[in-house]
Amino acid sequence: MSEASAAETTPVKTFGRERMAAGKYALDLEGVATAPLQQNGEQSTFIEALRKLSQAKITKMPSRFGMGDREYVTDSGTIIIKGEIWLLALLTDLVEMVRNGVDLDRASWFYYDFDWSIDADVMHTFFVVYDGKVVDETWNISSENPLALKRLQDDQPIWHSHPHFAEALDRYWYRQFYTETFAGQLMVLRPDEPVLYYYDRAPVQTRDTLRELEIVTLQKIYGLLWVGVPLLGAIAFPSIKIFMAFTAAYFVADVLWRSWATRKVG
């Protein structure tokens, strides 16, 4: 039995419909390497197609979201890949990364989002780090896609500090993603407040309405007290009662204006 035939009878593990764990992942094609594909009508496998396209000088890529066969235009001719839609989507993503100069064996994927559609489709989203920078902010993969990543974690570290440095590195990249990339900043600003990994969302600034009401009330009382001062002066000194009356009127107007200006407080 050929590798391709064996793959047809072996259940393929998928990314699944549950939220994945945060942290760093690496490419792992063991589950899809022998999955059957066709190259220009000839039987092939996923890993053979990936190798061939990675070495080819591609001048035109197929759409990342194409639904049918994928046509890769190279300097030596067109390569048409046929197969299961999820395999074709994964193949296109990986070939595009190689074209952009990414060494797939040295790249790291960091999981950060989980989404679903009205059609009950589930999507997982990663950002990709390579050569000290984020090279893809929104690497999307369907729950139905064959699992092609493995989470990196050292269950039996030799040195005590190694797992702590590893977690610190994860924190570093997540925080850089949320603060320095467009997709990351949108995650922070989303009103539905999605899960943020290794990043504290800034607390929402709320108004202290009770304090504001206290201040406004004191201002009004203080203003009314000043109204009483010229009235008492007019009683004590009748000769200046007209002047005191105007002064009292001024303070009354001031209280009325403050009442109108602060009518929405609280």
MARFI-648421 format. One record per residue: residue in one letter; x, y, z of N, C-alpha, C in turn. Coordinates in Angstrom, 1 decimal. Atoms other than C-alpha are relative to their C-alpha. Layout:
N
   code     n.px     n.py     n.pz    ca.px    ca.py    ca.pz     c.px     c.py     c.pz
      A        X        Y        Z        X        Y        Z        X        Y        Z
...
***
This chain:
266
   code     n.px     n.py     n.pz    ca.px    ca.py    ca.pz     c.px     c.py     c.pz
      M      0.8     -1.2      0.0      0.0      0.0      0.0      0.9      1.2      0.0
      S     -0.7     -1.3      0.1      1.3      3.5     -1.0     -0.2      0.9      1.2
      E      0.2     -0.9     -1.1      1.7      6.3      1.5     -1.3      0.8     -0.2
      A      1.3     -0.8      0.2     -1.2      8.2     -0.1     -1.2     -0.9      0.3
      S      1.2      0.9     -0.3     -3.5      5.1      0.1     -0.1     -0.2      1.5
      A      0.0      0.2     -1.5     -2.5      4.6      3.8     -0.7      1.2      0.6
      A      0.5     -1.2     -0.6     -3.4      8.2      4.5     -1.5      0.0     -0.1
      E      1.4      0.0      0.2     -6.9      7.7      3.1     -0.8     -0.8      1.0
      T      0.7      0.9     -1.0     -7.7      5.0      5.7      0.3      0.4      1.4
      T     -0.4     -0.4     -1.4     -6.1      6.7      8.7     -0.7      1.3      0.4
      P      0.7     -1.2     -0.4     -8.3      9.2     10.6      1.0      1.1      0.3
      V     -0.9     -1.1     -0.2     -6.7     12.6     10.6     -0.5      0.9      1.1
      K      0.3     -0.9     -1.1     -6.7     14.7     13.8     -0.1      1.4     -0.5
      T      0.2     -1.4      0.4     -8.1     18.2     13.3      0.3      0.9      1.1
      F     -0.2     -1.1     -1.0     -7.7     21.5     15.1     -1.1     -0.1      1.0
      G      1.1      0.1     -1.0    -11.1     20.8     16.7     -0.8      1.2      0.2
      R      0.9     -1.1     -0.2    -13.9     23.0     17.9      0.1      0.6      1.4
      E     -0.2     -0.5     -1.3    -12.6     23.7     21.4      1.1      1.1      0.0
      R     -1.1     -1.0     -0.1    -10.5     26.8     22.3      1.3     -0.7      0.4
      M     -1.3      0.6     -0.2     -6.9     25.9     22.2      0.8      0.7      1.2
      A     -0.8     -0.6     -1.1     -4.3     26.6     25.0      0.9      1.1     -0.6
      A     -0.9     -1.1      0.3     -2.3     29.8     24.9      1.4     -0.5      0.0
      G     -1.4      0.4      0.0      1.4     29.6     24.2      0.6     -0.1     -1.4
      K     -0.7      0.1      1.3      3.9     28.9     21.5     -0.2     -1.4     -0.6
      Y      0.2      1.2      0.8      3.3     26.3     18.8      1.1     -0.1     -1.1
      A     -0.9      0.1      1.1      5.6     24.9     16.1     -0.7     -0.9     -1.0
      L      0.6      0.7      1.1      4.8     23.4     12.7      0.3     -1.5      0.2
      D     -0.2      1.5     -0.1      4.2     19.6     12.9     -0.9     -0.6     -1.1
      L      0.7      0.5      1.1      3.2     18.0      9.6     -0.1     -1.5      0.0
      E      0.1      1.5     -0.1      3.3     14.4     10.8     -1.4     -0.5     -0.4
      G      1.4      0.5      0.3     -0.5     14.1     10.6     -0.5      0.2     -1.4
      V      0.5     -0.3      1.4     -0.8     15.5      7.1      1.0     -0.3     -1.1
      A     -1.1      0.1      1.0      2.5     14.7      5.4     -0.4     -1.0     -1.1
      T      0.4      1.0      1.0      1.1     11.6      3.6     -1.4      0.2     -0.5
      A      1.4     -0.2      0.5     -2.4     13.1      3.0      0.1      0.1     -1.5
      P     -0.1      0.1      1.5     -3.2     12.5     -0.7     -0.4      1.4     -0.7
      L      0.3     -1.2      0.8     -3.1     15.4     -3.2      0.4     -0.5     -1.5
      Q     -0.4      0.3      1.4     -2.7     15.5     -7.0      0.8      1.2     -0.5
      Q     -0.8     -1.0      0.6      0.0     17.5     -8.8     -0.1     -0.2     -1.5
      N      0.1      0.1      1.5     -0.9     18.2    -12.5     -0.5     -1.4     -0.4
      G      0.7      1.3      0.4     -3.1     15.0    -12.5      0.7     -1.2      0.5
      E     -0.7      1.1     -0.5     -0.5     12.8    -10.9     -0.1     -0.1      1.5
      Q      0.1      0.2     -1.5     -0.9     11.2     -7.4      1.2      0.5      0.7
      S     -1.1     -0.5     -0.8      1.1     12.9     -4.7     -0.4      0.1      1.4
      T      0.4     -0.2     -1.4      1.1     13.8     -1.0      0.2      1.4      0.4
      F     -0.1     -1.3     -0.5      0.9     16.9      1.0      1.5      0.5      0.1
      I     -1.3     -0.4     -0.2      4.6     17.0      1.9      0.8      0.1     -1.3
      E     -0.6     -0.1      1.3      5.7     16.3     -1.7     -0.4      1.3     -0.7
      A      0.5     -1.2      0.6      3.6     19.2     -2.9      0.6      1.2      0.7
      L     -0.7     -1.1     -0.7      5.0     21.5     -0.2      1.4      0.2     -0.4
      R     -1.5      0.0      0.3      8.6     20.6     -1.0      0.1      0.6     -1.4
      K     -0.1     -0.4      1.4      8.0     21.1     -4.7     -0.3      1.5     -0.2
      L      0.4     -1.4      0.1      6.3     24.5     -4.3      0.9      0.9      0.7
      S     -1.0     -0.8     -0.8      8.8     25.7     -1.7      1.2      0.2     -0.8
      Q     -1.2     -0.1      0.8     11.6     25.1     -4.2     -0.2      0.7     -1.3
      A      0.3     -0.7      1.3      9.8     26.6     -7.2      0.0      1.5      0.1
      K      0.1     -1.4      0.1     10.0     30.2     -8.3     -1.4      0.4     -0.4
      I      1.4     -0.3      0.3      6.4     31.1     -8.0     -0.2      1.5     -0.4
      T      0.2     -1.4      0.4      5.3     34.2     -9.9     -1.4      0.5      0.3
      K      1.4     -0.4     -0.3      1.6     34.1     -9.1     -0.6     -1.1      0.9
      M      0.6      0.9     -1.0     -0.1     32.5     -6.0     -1.5      0.0     -0.2
      P      1.5      0.0      0.0     -3.7     31.3     -5.9     -0.5      0.7      1.2
      S      0.7     -0.7     -1.1     -6.2     33.0     -3.6      0.1     -0.8      1.3
      R      0.0      0.7     -1.3     -5.8     32.2      0.1     -1.3     -0.7      0.3
      F      1.4      0.4     -0.4     -9.6     31.7      0.3     -0.6     -0.7     -1.2
      G      0.5      0.7      1.2    -10.0     29.8     -3.0     -0.8     -1.3      0.5
      M      0.8      1.1     -0.3    -12.6     27.0     -3.0      0.3     -1.2     -0.8
      G     -0.3      1.1      0.9    -11.4     24.9     -5.9      1.4     -0.4     -0.1
      D     -1.4      0.4      0.2     -8.2     23.6     -7.3      0.9      1.2      0.1
      R     -0.9     -1.1     -0.1     -5.1     25.7     -6.7      1.0      0.0     -1.1
      E     -0.9     -0.1      1.1     -3.0     27.0     -9.6      1.2      0.9      0.5
      Y     -1.2     -0.8     -0.4      0.6     28.1     -8.8      0.8      0.2     -1.3
      V     -0.7     -0.4      1.2      2.2     29.9    -11.7      1.5      0.2      0.3
      T     -1.4      0.0     -0.3      6.0     29.3    -11.7      0.7      0.4     -1.3
      D     -0.8     -0.4      1.2      8.8     30.4    -14.1      0.2     -1.2     -0.9
      S     -0.2      1.1      0.9      8.8     26.9    -15.5     -1.4     -0.7     -0.3
      G      1.4      0.5      0.4      5.0     26.4    -15.9     -0.9      0.1      1.2
      T      1.0     -0.1     -1.0      1.8     26.1    -13.9     -0.1     -1.4      0.7
      I      0.2      1.2     -0.8      1.4     23.6    -11.1     -1.4      0.0      0.6
      I      1.4      0.1     -0.5     -2.2     22.6    -10.4     -0.1     -1.1      1.1
      I      0.1      0.9     -1.1     -2.9     21.0     -7.0     -1.5     -0.2      0.3
      K      1.4      0.4     -0.3     -6.1     19.1     -6.4      0.0     -0.8      1.3
      G      0.1      0.8     -1.3     -7.3     17.7     -3.1     -1.1      0.5      0.9
      E      1.0     -0.4     -1.0     -9.4     18.2      0.0      0.2      1.5      0.3
      I      0.0     -1.5      0.0    -10.2     21.9      0.5      0.9      0.4      1.2
      W     -0.8     -0.4     -1.1     -8.6     22.1      4.0      1.4     -0.2     -0.2
      L     -1.4      0.2      0.2     -5.4     20.6      2.9      0.6      1.1     -1.0
      L     -0.5     -1.0      1.0     -5.2     23.0     -0.1      0.1      1.4      0.7
      A     -0.2     -1.3     -0.8     -5.8     26.0      2.3      1.2      0.1      0.8
      L     -1.2      0.1     -0.8     -3.1     24.9      4.6      1.3      0.1     -0.9
      L     -1.1      0.0      0.9     -0.7     24.3      1.7      0.3      1.4     -0.5
      T     -0.2     -1.4      0.5     -1.3     27.8      0.3      0.6      0.9      1.0
      D     -0.5     -0.8     -1.1     -0.7     29.4      3.7      1.5     -0.2      0.2
      L     -1.4      0.3     -0.3      2.6     27.6      4.2      0.9      0.4     -1.2
      V     -0.8     -0.4      1.2      3.8     28.2      0.6      0.2      1.5      0.0
      E     -0.1     -1.4     -0.1      3.1     31.9      1.0      1.0      0.5      1.0
      M     -1.0     -0.4     -1.1      5.1     32.1      4.2      1.4     -0.3     -0.5
      V     -1.3      0.3      0.6      8.0     30.4      2.4      0.4      1.1     -1.0
      R     -0.3     -1.0      1.0      7.8     32.9     -0.4      0.4      1.3      0.6
      N     -0.3     -1.2     -0.8      8.0     35.7      2.2      1.3     -0.2      0.8
      G     -1.3      0.2     -0.6     11.3     34.3      3.4      0.0     -0.7      1.4
      V      0.1      0.6     -1.3     10.1     32.4      6.4      0.5     -1.5      0.0
      D     -0.4      1.4     -0.2     11.8     29.2      7.5     -1.0     -0.7      0.9
      L      1.1      0.5     -0.8      8.9     27.1      8.6      0.4     -0.8      1.2
      D     -0.5      0.7     -1.1     11.0     25.0     10.9      0.5      0.9      1.2
      R     -0.4     -0.9     -1.0     12.1     28.1     12.8     -1.0      1.0      0.4
      A      1.1     -1.0     -0.3      8.8     30.0     12.9     -0.8     -0.5      1.2
      S      0.8      0.3     -1.2      6.6     30.1     16.0     -1.4      0.5     -0.2
      W      1.4     -0.5      0.1      2.8     30.3     16.1     -0.5      0.2      1.5
      F      0.6     -0.3     -1.3      1.0     31.9     19.1     -1.5      0.2     -0.1
      Y      1.4      0.0      0.0     -2.6     31.2     19.7     -0.6      1.2      0.7
      Y      0.6     -1.1     -0.7     -4.8     34.2     20.5     -1.5      0.2     -0.2
      D      1.4     -0.3      0.2     -8.4     34.0     19.2     -0.7     -1.2     -0.4
      F      1.0      1.1      0.3    -11.4     31.7     18.8     -1.3      0.6     -0.4
      D      1.2     -0.6      0.6    -14.3     32.5     16.6     -0.9     -1.0     -0.6
      W      1.0      0.9      0.6    -17.5     31.0     15.2     -1.0      0.8     -0.8
      S      0.9     -0.7      0.9    -20.0     31.8     12.5     -1.4     -0.4      0.2
      I      1.4      0.4     -0.1    -23.7     31.7     12.1     -0.3     -1.4     -0.6
      D      0.1      1.3      0.6    -23.2     28.5     10.1      0.7     -1.1      0.9
      A     -0.6      0.9     -1.0    -21.5     26.9     13.2      1.4     -0.4     -0.4
      D     -1.5      0.3      0.3    -18.0     27.0     11.6      0.8      0.6      1.1
      V     -0.9     -0.4     -1.1    -15.2     27.4     14.1      1.4      0.4     -0.6
      M     -1.2     -0.4      0.5    -12.0     29.3     13.4      1.0      0.3      1.1
      H     -1.1     -0.3     -0.9     -8.7     29.5     15.3      1.0      1.0     -0.6
      T     -0.9     -1.0      0.6     -6.3     32.4     14.9      1.3      0.1      0.8
      F     -1.3     -0.1     -0.6     -2.6     32.7     15.6      0.7      1.2     -0.6
      F     -1.0     -0.9      0.6      0.1     35.3     15.1      1.3     -0.8     -0.1
      V     -1.2      0.8      0.3      3.4     34.0     13.7      1.2      0.9      0.2
      V     -1.2     -0.7     -0.2      6.8     35.1     14.8      1.2     -0.8     -0.7
      Y     -1.2      0.5      0.7     10.0     34.6     12.8      1.1      1.0      0.0
      D     -1.2     -0.9      0.1     13.5     36.1     13.0     -0.2      1.3      0.8
      G      0.1     -1.1     -0.9     12.6     38.4     15.9     -1.1      1.0     -0.3
      K      1.1     -0.9      0.3      9.4     39.9     14.5     -1.3     -0.8     -0.3
      V      1.3      0.6      0.4      5.7     39.2     13.9     -0.1      0.1     -1.5
      V      0.1      0.0      1.4      5.4     38.1     10.3     -1.4     -0.2     -0.5
      D      1.4      0.2      0.4      1.7     37.3     10.2     -0.9      0.2      1.3
      E      0.9     -0.4     -1.2     -0.9     38.9     12.6     -1.2     -0.8      0.1
      T      1.3      0.7      0.0     -3.9     36.8     11.6      0.1     -1.3     -0.8
      W     -0.1      1.3      0.7     -3.0     33.2     10.6     -1.2     -0.8      0.5
      N      1.3      0.6     -0.3     -6.5     31.7     10.5      0.0     -1.5     -0.4
      I      0.1      1.5      0.4     -7.2     27.9     10.5     -1.3     -0.5      0.5
      S      1.3      0.6     -0.3    -10.5     26.1     10.4      0.1     -1.2      1.0
      S      0.1      1.1     -0.9    -11.5     23.6     13.1      0.1     -1.3     -0.7
      E      0.1      1.2      0.8    -11.9     21.1     10.3      1.4     -0.3     -0.7
      N     -1.3      0.2      0.6     -8.3     21.5      9.1      0.8     -1.0      0.8
      P     -0.8      1.0     -0.7     -5.9     18.7      9.9      1.0      0.7      0.9
      L     -0.9     -0.6     -1.0     -3.8     19.5     13.0      1.4      0.0     -0.6
      A     -1.3     -0.1      0.6     -0.5     20.8     11.7      0.9      0.8      1.0
      L     -0.9     -0.7     -1.0      0.9     22.5     14.9      0.1     -0.8      1.3
      K     -0.2      0.6     -1.3      2.2     21.2     18.2      0.4      1.0      1.0
      R     -0.3     -0.9     -1.0      2.4     23.1     21.4      1.4     -0.3      0.6
      L     -1.4      0.2     -0.6      6.0     23.6     22.7      0.0      0.2      1.5
      Q     -0.2     -0.1     -1.5      6.5     22.9     26.4      0.9     -1.2      0.5
      D     -1.0      0.9     -0.5      9.2     21.2     28.3     -0.5     -0.6      1.3
      D      0.6      0.6     -1.1      7.6     18.7     30.7      1.1     -0.5      1.0
      Q     -1.1      0.5     -0.8     11.0     17.5     32.1      1.2      0.9     -0.2
      P     -1.1     -0.9      0.2     13.3     20.5     32.2      1.2     -0.4      0.8
      I     -1.2      0.4     -0.7     16.9     19.9     33.1      0.4      1.1      1.0
      W     -0.3     -1.1     -0.8     17.4     23.4     34.6     -1.3      0.6      0.6
      H      1.1     -0.6     -0.7     15.0     25.0     37.1     -0.6      1.2     -0.7
      S      0.4     -1.3      0.6     14.9     28.3     35.2     -0.6     -0.1     -1.4
      H      0.4      0.1      1.4     14.1     27.0     31.8     -1.5      0.2     -0.3
      P      1.4     -0.2      0.3     10.3     26.8     32.0     -0.4      1.5      0.3
      H      0.3     -1.4     -0.3     10.3     30.3     33.6      0.4      0.9     -1.1
      F     -0.4     -0.8      1.1     12.3     31.8     30.8     -0.9     -0.3     -1.2
      A      0.9      0.3      1.1     10.1     30.0     28.3     -1.4      0.7      0.1
      E      1.3     -0.7     -0.2      6.9     31.5     29.9      0.3      1.5     -0.2
      A     -0.3     -1.4      0.2      8.6     34.9     30.0      0.1      0.4     -1.4
      L     -0.1     -0.3      1.4      9.3     34.7     26.3     -1.4      0.0     -0.6
      D      1.4     -0.1      0.4      5.6     33.9     25.7     -0.6      1.3      0.4
      R      0.6     -1.3     -0.5      4.6     36.9     27.8      0.6      1.1     -0.9
      Y     -0.7     -1.0      0.8      7.1     39.0     25.8     -0.7      0.2     -1.4
      W      0.6      0.0      1.3      5.6     38.1     22.4     -1.5      0.4      0.0
      Y      1.5     -0.3     -0.1      1.9     38.3     23.5     -0.1      1.5      0.3
      R      0.1     -1.4     -0.3      2.5     41.8     25.0      0.4      0.8     -1.2
      Q     -0.4     -0.8      1.2      4.3     43.0     21.9     -1.1     -0.1     -1.0
      F      1.1      0.2      0.9      1.5     41.6     19.8     -1.2      1.0      0.3
      Y      1.1     -0.8     -0.4     -1.2     43.4     21.8      0.3      1.5      0.0
      T     -0.3     -1.4      0.0      0.7     46.7     21.9      0.6      0.6     -1.3
      E     -0.7     -0.5      1.1      2.6     46.9     18.6     -0.6     -0.4     -1.4
      T      0.6      0.4      1.3      0.4     45.2     15.9     -1.4      0.5      0.0
      F      1.4     -0.5      0.2     -2.9     46.4     14.4     -1.0     -1.0      0.5
      A      1.0      1.0     -0.4     -4.7     43.1     15.0      0.0     -0.1      1.5
      G      0.0      0.1     -1.5     -3.5     43.0     18.6     -0.7      1.1      0.7
      Q      0.6     -1.2     -0.6     -4.6     46.5     19.4     -1.6     -0.1     -0.2
      L      1.4      0.2      0.2     -8.0     45.7     17.9     -0.6     -1.0      1.0
      M      0.5      0.9     -1.0     -8.3     42.7     20.2     -0.2      0.7      1.4
      V      0.1     -0.7     -1.3     -7.7     45.0     23.2     -1.2      0.9      0.0
      L      1.1     -1.0      0.1    -10.3     47.5     22.0     -1.3     -0.6     -0.3
      R      1.3      0.6      0.3    -13.0     45.1     21.1     -1.0      0.1      1.2
      P      1.0     -0.2     -1.1    -16.2     45.9     23.1     -0.5     -1.3      0.7
      D      0.4      1.2     -0.7    -16.9     42.2     23.8      1.0     -0.6      0.9
      E     -1.0      0.3     -0.9    -13.7     42.0     25.7      0.4     -1.5     -0.1
      P     -0.5      1.4      0.2    -12.2     38.7     24.3      1.1     -0.3      1.0
      V     -1.1      0.4     -0.9     -9.6     36.7     26.3      1.3      0.6     -0.6
      L     -1.4     -0.5      0.4     -6.2     38.4     26.3      1.0     -0.8      0.8
      Y     -0.9      0.9     -0.6     -3.3     36.2     27.1      1.3      0.8      0.5
      Y     -1.2     -0.7     -0.6     -0.5     37.5     29.4      0.0      1.5     -0.2
      Y      0.2     -1.5      0.2     -1.9     41.0     29.1     -1.2      0.5      0.8
      D      1.1     -0.5     -0.8     -4.0     43.0     31.5     -0.7      1.2     -0.7
      R      0.7     -1.1      0.6     -6.7     45.1     30.0     -0.2      1.2      0.9
      A      0.1     -1.2     -0.9     -6.7     48.7     31.3     -1.4      0.1      0.6
      P      1.3     -0.1     -0.6     -9.5     49.3     33.8     -0.8      1.2     -0.6
      V      0.8     -1.0      0.6    -12.4     51.3     32.5     -0.2      1.2      1.0
      Q      0.2     -1.1     -0.9    -12.5     54.8     34.0     -1.4      0.4      0.1
      T      1.4     -0.3     -0.3    -15.8     55.4     35.7     -0.1      1.3      0.7
      R      0.2     -1.3     -0.7    -17.2     58.7     36.9     -0.5     -0.3      1.5
      D      0.4      0.0     -1.4    -17.6     59.2     40.7     -1.2      0.9      0.1
      T      1.2     -0.8      0.1    -21.2     60.5     40.4     -0.4      0.5      1.4
      L      0.3     -0.4     -1.4    -21.7     60.6     44.2      0.8      1.2      0.4
      R     -0.9     -1.1     -0.3    -18.7     62.8     44.6     -0.4      1.3     -0.7
      E      0.4     -1.2      0.8    -19.8     65.1     41.8     -1.3      0.6      0.6
      L      1.2     -0.6     -0.6    -23.3     65.5     43.4      0.3      0.7      1.3
      E     -0.4     -0.7     -1.2    -21.7     66.4     46.7      0.6      1.4     -0.3
      I     -0.6     -1.3      0.4    -19.6     69.1     45.1     -1.0      1.0     -0.5
      V      1.0     -0.9      0.6    -22.5     70.6     43.1     -1.0      0.5      1.1
      T      0.9     -0.4     -1.1    -24.8     70.6     46.2      0.7      1.0      0.9
      L     -0.8     -1.0     -0.8    -22.1     72.4     48.3      0.1      1.3     -0.7
      Q     -0.1     -1.3      0.7    -21.7     75.0     45.6     -1.3      0.8      0.1
      K      1.3     -0.7     -0.1    -25.4     75.7     45.6     -0.3      0.6      1.4
      I      0.2     -0.5     -1.4    -25.6     76.0     49.4      0.9      1.2      0.3
      Y     -0.9     -1.1     -0.2    -22.5     78.2     49.4     -0.6      1.3     -0.7
      G      0.6     -1.1      0.7    -24.2     80.4     46.8     -1.2      0.6      0.7
      L      1.2     -0.5     -0.8    -27.4     80.7     48.8      0.4      0.8      1.2
      L     -0.5     -0.7     -1.1    -25.4     81.7     51.8      0.4      1.4     -0.3
      W     -0.4     -1.3      0.4    -24.0     84.6     49.9     -1.1      0.9     -0.4
      V      1.2     -0.8      0.2    -27.5     85.7     48.9     -0.5      0.6      1.3
      G      0.5     -0.5     -1.3    -28.3     86.0     52.6      0.8      1.1      0.5
      V     -0.9     -1.0     -0.6    -25.3     88.2     53.4     -0.5      1.5     -0.4
      P      0.5     -1.4      0.3    -26.5     91.4     51.4     -1.4      0.3      0.5
      L      1.3     -0.3     -0.5    -30.0     90.9     52.6      0.0      0.4      1.5
      L     -0.2     -0.4     -1.4    -28.9     91.0     56.2      0.6      1.4      0.1
      G     -0.6     -1.3      0.1    -26.8     94.0     55.3     -1.0      1.1     -0.2
      A      1.1     -1.0      0.3    -29.8     95.8     53.9     -0.9      0.2      1.3
      I      0.8     -0.2     -1.2    -31.7     95.2     57.2      0.8      0.8      1.0
      A     -0.8     -0.7     -1.0    -28.8     96.3     59.3      0.3      1.5     -0.4
      F     -0.3     -1.4      0.5    -28.0     99.4     57.1     -1.0      0.4     -1.0
      P      1.1     -0.4      1.0    -31.2    100.7     55.4      0.5      1.0     -1.0
      S     -0.5     -1.0      0.9    -29.2    103.5     53.8      0.6     -0.6     -1.3
      I     -0.6      0.7      1.2    -27.5    101.0     51.4     -0.8     -1.2     -0.5
      K      0.8      1.1      0.4    -30.4     98.7     50.9     -0.1     -0.3     -1.5
      I      0.1      0.2      1.4    -30.6     99.4     47.2      1.2     -0.8     -0.5
      F     -1.2      0.7      0.4    -27.0     98.4     46.7      0.0     -1.5      0.4
      M      0.1      1.4     -0.6    -27.5     95.3     48.9     -1.0     -0.8     -0.8
      A      1.0      0.7      0.8    -30.6     94.4     46.8      0.6     -0.5     -1.3
      F     -0.7      0.3      1.2    -28.5     94.5     43.6      1.0     -1.2      0.2
      T     -1.0      1.0     -0.3    -25.8     92.4     45.2     -0.7     -1.3      0.2
      A      0.7      1.3     -0.2    -28.3     89.8     46.4     -0.6     -0.6     -1.3
      A      0.5      0.4      1.3    -29.8     89.7     42.9      1.1     -0.7     -0.8
      Y     -1.1      0.6      0.7    -26.4     89.0     41.5      0.3     -1.4      0.5
      F     -0.3      1.3     -0.5    -25.8     86.1     43.8     -1.2     -1.0     -0.3
      V      1.1      0.9      0.4    -29.3     84.7     43.1      0.1     -0.5     -1.5
      A     -0.3      0.4      1.4    -28.5     84.8     39.3      1.1     -1.0     -0.1
      D     -1.2      0.9      0.0    -25.2     83.1     40.0     -0.5     -1.4      0.4
      V      0.5      1.3     -0.4    -27.0     80.3     41.9     -0.9     -0.7     -1.1
      L      0.9      0.5      1.1    -29.6     79.9     39.1      0.8     -0.5     -1.2
      W     -0.8      0.4      1.1    -26.9     79.8     36.5      0.8     -1.3      0.3
      R     -0.7      1.2     -0.4    -24.9     77.1     38.4     -0.9     -1.2      0.0
      S      1.0      1.0      0.0    -28.1     75.1     38.8     -0.3     -0.5     -1.4
      W      0.3      0.4      1.4    -28.7     75.1     35.1      1.2     -0.7     -0.6
      A     -1.2      0.6      0.6    -25.1     74.4     34.2      0.3     -1.4      0.5
      T     -0.3      1.4     -0.6    -24.9     71.3     36.5     -1.3     -0.8      0.0
      R      1.3      0.8     -0.1    -28.4     70.0     35.8      0.1     -1.4     -0.4
      K     -0.1      1.4      0.4    -27.1     66.8     34.2      1.0     -0.8      0.9
      V     -1.0      0.7     -0.8    -24.6     65.9     36.9     -0.7     -1.1      0.8
      G      0.6      1.1     -0.7    -25.4     62.5     38.4     -1.1     -0.7     -0.8
***
